[in-house]
Amino acid sequence: MGTTVFLAVICAALLHASWNALVKGGADKRMNMGAVVLGHVPLALVALPVVPMPAVASLPYLLAGIILHFGYQIFLLRSYEKGDLTQVYPIARGSAPLMVALFSVVVLGVHLSGIEVVAIVVIGVGILSLALVRQADGLRNGKAARLALVTGLFIASYSLNDGLGARLAGTSLGFYSWLAIGNGMLMALYLLKTSPDILGSIYHKGRMVFVLGGSASFIAYALVTWAFTQAPIALVTALRETSIVFALLIGVFFLKERIDLVKVFSTATTLLGAILLRYSK
């Protein structure tokens, strides 16, 4: 993996962990999630006049991506309502690269070198070890873990879908900008039907999350979508999930979640996987 792609994905990982912390750390997680998703739209509208239209062949992937991202956001929200950032985030993100790598090799026929396979497995195992984390009351949070695994399935699905779609589109930013607008419209309709008061709350109480979280989320995935067109999707997905390191630090130092040996082991293992991936050929 080239240096430019590597650094772009690491930057995306930091931004991704940051907006997740905004959602998890807020008192009203539903409002914060809505603010982040709707916060994509302004940047997407700014990008559209200066990027090409996606090719017609990518439209099925664009529509599928809108639905898959919405499913991911709903299950991520439900996961955060049940578990800690330092448990939910790693399980959801850690299961995805393993699923993507397996699908890429078995179905898409992508060839990965031995060290690339090892790096993906090391990252996945390191992150998934956080399934062993206990809550503050000493009990395991099985429901949060199950919801996080379903979230991981959505992540794997939209990663594969968007990677293929962006390549067919001929413009990664154009593809993602239209996806972000469609996703924002779907989220607005969902909130209007289920929690109409939240849309008004975003303007009055969620403006910071709308601007900061929405911008961080849009830029993060715009970088990842571009990286999908420059390197194998499985490698980009695995490297992106090193965001667990940033999520762990944010969770411990800003959200005051407890740290233990399992979390330290997970972080060290994930970093080892990222190093292996950076120097793989």
C-alpha positions as CSV (number, residue, x, y, z in Angstrom):
1,M,0.0,0.0,0.0
2,G,1.4,3.4,-1.0
3,T,2.2,6.1,1.5
4,T,-0.4,8.5,0.3
5,V,-3.2,6.0,0.5
6,F,-2.0,4.8,3.9
7,L,-1.9,8.3,5.4
8,A,-5.3,9.1,3.8
9,V,-6.9,6.1,5.5
10,I,-5.3,6.8,8.8
11,C,-6.6,10.3,8.7
12,A,-10.1,8.9,7.9
13,A,-9.7,6.6,10.9
14,L,-9.1,9.5,13.3
15,L,-12.0,11.5,11.9
16,H,-14.3,8.4,12.1
17,A,-13.5,7.7,15.7
18,S,-14.1,11.4,16.5
19,W,-17.6,11.6,15.2
20,N,-18.5,8.3,16.8
21,A,-17.4,9.8,20.1
22,L,-19.7,12.8,19.5
23,V,-22.6,10.4,19.0
24,K,-21.9,8.2,21.9
25,G,-20.9,11.0,24.3
26,G,-24.1,13.0,23.8
27,A,-27.1,12.8,26.0
28,D,-29.4,12.4,23.0
29,K,-27.7,9.8,20.8
30,R,-30.6,9.8,18.2
31,M,-30.3,13.5,17.7
32,N,-26.6,13.3,17.4
33,M,-26.7,10.5,14.8
34,G,-29.3,12.5,12.8
35,A,-27.1,15.6,13.1
36,V,-24.0,13.7,11.8
37,V,-25.9,12.2,8.8
38,L,-27.7,15.4,7.9
39,G,-24.3,17.2,8.3
40,H,-23.0,15.4,5.3
41,V,-25.4,17.2,3.0
42,P,-23.8,20.7,2.9
43,L,-20.4,19.4,1.9
44,A,-21.9,17.1,-0.6
45,L,-23.8,20.0,-2.2
46,V,-20.6,22.0,-2.3
47,A,-18.8,19.1,-4.0
48,L,-21.4,18.3,-6.7
49,P,-20.8,21.3,-9.0
50,V,-17.0,20.6,-9.3
51,V,-17.1,16.8,-9.7
52,P,-18.2,14.6,-12.7
53,M,-21.6,12.8,-12.6
54,P,-21.2,9.1,-11.7
55,A,-21.4,6.7,-14.6
56,V,-24.8,5.1,-15.2
57,A,-23.4,1.7,-14.4
58,S,-22.8,2.7,-10.8
59,L,-26.4,3.7,-10.1
60,P,-27.5,0.3,-8.6
61,Y,-24.5,0.5,-6.3
62,L,-25.4,4.1,-5.4
63,L,-29.0,3.1,-4.4
64,A,-27.8,0.0,-2.5
65,G,-25.2,2.2,-0.7
66,I,-27.9,4.6,0.5
67,I,-29.9,1.8,2.1
68,L,-26.8,0.0,3.5
69,H,-25.5,3.2,5.2
70,F,-28.9,3.9,6.7
71,G,-29.1,0.3,8.1
72,Y,-25.6,0.7,9.5
73,Q,-26.5,4.0,11.2
74,I,-29.6,2.6,12.8
75,F,-27.9,-0.5,14.2
76,L,-24.9,1.6,15.4
77,L,-27.3,3.9,17.2
78,R,-29.0,0.9,18.9
79,S,-25.6,-0.5,19.8
80,Y,-24.5,2.7,21.5
81,E,-27.8,2.8,23.5
82,K,-26.7,-0.6,25.0
83,G,-22.9,-0.5,25.3
84,D,-19.8,1.5,25.8
85,L,-17.9,3.2,22.9
86,T,-14.8,1.1,23.8
87,Q,-16.8,-2.2,23.4
88,V,-19.3,-1.4,20.6
89,Y,-17.0,0.4,18.3
90,P,-14.3,-2.2,18.1
91,I,-16.6,-5.2,17.6
92,A,-18.5,-3.4,14.8
93,R,-15.4,-2.2,13.1
94,G,-13.3,-5.3,13.8
95,S,-15.7,-7.8,12.3
96,A,-16.0,-5.9,9.0
97,P,-12.5,-6.4,7.6
98,L,-12.6,-10.1,8.2
99,M,-15.9,-10.4,6.3
100,V,-14.7,-8.1,3.5
101,A,-11.4,-10.1,3.1
102,L,-13.2,-13.4,3.0
103,F,-15.7,-12.2,0.4
104,S,-13.0,-10.5,-1.7
105,V,-10.9,-13.6,-1.9
106,V,-13.6,-16.2,-2.3
107,V,-16.2,-14.4,-4.4
108,L,-14.3,-11.6,-6.2
109,G,-11.1,-13.6,-6.7
110,V,-8.9,-10.9,-5.3
111,H,-5.3,-12.1,-4.6
112,L,-3.8,-11.1,-1.3
113,S,-0.2,-11.8,-0.3
114,G,0.6,-13.9,2.7
115,I,1.6,-10.8,4.8
116,E,-1.6,-9.0,3.8
117,V,-3.7,-11.9,5.0
118,V,-1.8,-12.0,8.2
119,A,-2.2,-8.3,8.7
120,I,-6.0,-8.4,8.2
121,V,-6.4,-11.3,10.6
122,V,-4.2,-9.6,13.2
123,I,-6.2,-6.4,13.0
124,G,-9.5,-8.3,13.2
125,V,-8.4,-10.5,16.1
126,G,-7.0,-7.6,18.0
127,I,-10.2,-5.6,17.7
128,L,-12.6,-8.5,18.2
129,S,-10.8,-9.3,21.5
130,L,-12.8,-6.4,23.0
131,A,-15.9,-8.7,22.9
132,L,-14.4,-9.9,26.2
133,V,-14.7,-6.5,27.8
134,R,-17.0,-6.4,30.8
135,Q,-19.2,-3.5,31.8
136,A,-18.5,-1.3,34.9
137,D,-20.8,-3.6,36.9
138,G,-18.5,-6.6,36.0
139,L,-21.1,-8.2,33.6
140,R,-20.6,-9.0,29.9
141,N,-22.8,-7.0,27.6
142,G,-24.0,-9.7,25.2
143,K,-26.8,-7.6,23.7
144,A,-24.5,-4.7,22.8
145,A,-22.0,-7.2,21.3
146,R,-24.7,-8.9,19.1
147,L,-26.0,-5.5,17.9
148,A,-22.4,-4.5,17.1
149,L,-21.8,-7.6,15.1
150,V,-24.9,-6.8,12.9
151,T,-23.5,-3.3,12.5
152,G,-20.3,-4.9,11.4
153,L,-22.2,-6.9,8.7
154,F,-23.6,-3.6,7.4
155,I,-20.1,-2.1,7.4
156,A,-18.7,-5.0,5.4
157,S,-21.6,-4.8,2.9
158,Y,-21.4,-1.1,2.3
159,S,-17.6,-1.2,2.0
160,L,-17.7,-3.8,-0.8
161,N,-20.7,-2.1,-2.4
162,D,-19.2,1.4,-2.4
163,G,-15.7,0.2,-3.4
164,L,-17.1,-1.4,-6.5
165,G,-19.5,1.4,-7.1
166,A,-16.9,4.1,-6.9
167,R,-14.7,2.3,-9.4
168,L,-17.6,2.0,-11.9
169,A,-18.6,5.6,-11.3
170,G,-15.3,7.0,-12.5
171,T,-15.5,9.6,-9.7
172,S,-15.2,8.6,-6.0
173,L,-16.2,12.0,-4.7
174,G,-19.1,12.3,-7.1
175,F,-20.3,8.9,-6.2
176,Y,-20.1,9.5,-2.4
177,S,-21.6,13.0,-2.6
178,W,-24.8,11.7,-4.2
179,L,-24.8,8.8,-1.8
180,A,-24.5,11.2,1.2
181,I,-27.4,13.3,-0.1
182,G,-29.6,10.2,-0.6
183,N,-28.6,9.0,2.8
184,G,-29.4,12.3,4.4
185,M,-32.9,12.4,2.8
186,L,-33.6,8.9,4.1
187,M,-32.5,9.8,7.6
188,A,-34.6,12.9,7.5
189,L,-37.7,10.9,6.5
190,Y,-37.0,8.4,9.3
191,L,-36.7,11.0,12.0
192,L,-39.8,12.8,10.7
193,K,-41.8,9.6,11.1
194,T,-40.3,8.3,14.3
195,S,-39.1,11.4,16.2
196,P,-40.3,14.6,14.5
197,D,-39.2,16.8,17.4
198,I,-35.6,15.8,16.8
199,L,-35.3,17.6,13.5
200,G,-36.0,20.9,15.3
201,S,-33.7,19.9,18.1
202,I,-30.8,19.5,15.7
203,Y,-31.0,23.2,14.7
204,H,-31.2,24.4,18.3
205,K,-29.2,21.8,20.3
206,G,-27.2,19.8,17.8
207,R,-25.5,22.5,15.6
208,M,-22.0,21.6,16.8
209,V,-22.5,17.9,16.0
210,F,-24.1,18.9,12.7
211,V,-21.1,21.0,11.7
212,L,-18.2,19.2,13.3
213,G,-19.5,15.6,13.3
214,G,-21.1,15.8,9.9
215,S,-18.0,17.4,8.3
216,A,-15.6,14.9,10.0
217,S,-17.8,12.0,8.9
218,F,-18.1,13.2,5.3
219,I,-14.4,13.9,4.9
220,A,-13.5,10.5,6.5
221,Y,-15.6,8.5,4.1
222,A,-14.7,10.6,1.1
223,L,-11.1,9.7,1.8
224,V,-12.0,6.0,2.2
225,T,-14.1,5.9,-1.0
226,W,-11.1,7.4,-2.9
227,A,-8.8,4.8,-1.3
228,F,-11.1,2.1,-2.5
229,T,-10.2,3.1,-6.1
230,Q,-6.5,3.0,-5.3
231,A,-6.0,-0.2,-3.4
232,P,-7.7,-3.5,-2.7
233,I,-11.0,-2.9,-0.8
234,A,-10.1,-5.5,1.8
235,L,-6.8,-3.7,2.7
236,V,-8.4,-0.3,2.9
237,T,-11.2,-1.7,5.1
238,A,-8.7,-3.4,7.5
239,L,-6.5,-0.3,7.8
240,R,-9.5,2.0,8.3
241,E,-10.5,-0.1,11.4
242,T,-7.3,1.0,13.2
243,S,-9.6,3.8,14.2
244,I,-10.1,1.6,17.3
245,V,-6.9,3.0,18.6
246,F,-8.3,6.6,18.4
247,A,-11.7,5.4,19.8
248,L,-10.0,3.8,22.8
249,L,-8.0,7.0,23.6
250,I,-11.1,9.2,23.2
251,G,-13.2,6.8,25.3
252,V,-10.7,6.6,28.1
253,F,-9.6,10.2,28.3
254,F,-12.7,12.2,27.2
255,L,-15.6,9.9,27.9
256,K,-14.0,8.6,31.1
257,E,-14.6,4.9,30.2
258,R,-12.4,2.5,32.1
259,I,-9.3,0.8,30.6
260,D,-8.1,-2.7,31.2
261,L,-5.5,-5.2,29.9
262,V,-7.9,-6.5,27.2
263,K,-8.2,-3.0,25.8
264,V,-4.4,-2.5,25.9
265,F,-3.9,-5.9,24.2
266,S,-6.4,-5.1,21.5
267,T,-4.7,-1.7,20.8
268,A,-1.2,-3.2,20.6
269,T,-2.4,-6.0,18.3
270,T,-4.3,-3.7,16.0
271,L,-1.2,-1.4,15.7
272,L,0.9,-4.4,14.8
273,G,-1.5,-5.3,12.1
274,A,-1.4,-1.8,10.7
275,I,2.4,-1.9,10.6
276,L,2.4,-5.2,8.8
277,L,-0.2,-3.8,6.3
278,R,1.8,-0.6,5.7
279,Y,5.0,-2.5,4.7
280,S,3.3,-5.3,2.8
281,K,4.0,-5.5,-0.9
